């Protein structure tokens, strides 16, 4: 069961990484200041998420799903 868990962990990491990049792309599309703020300061990411939920909500939810997959894989391995 350990190799399957490892594969699921890797899939979770990939999903979470792609979603995080999509979140940053969304922030940079809004403005350079939002993009660099989200890149450098975690609190700015939270503020951006709340203020622009319609744009940033989907990447955030996909990121949470990736973390869930990662957690499931770590339980299996």
Secondary structure, DSSP 8 states (H G I E B T S, - for coil): -HHHHHHHHHHHHHHHHHHHHHHHHHHHHH-HHHHHHHHH-HHHHHHHHHHTHHHHHHHHHHHHHHHHHHHHHHHH-
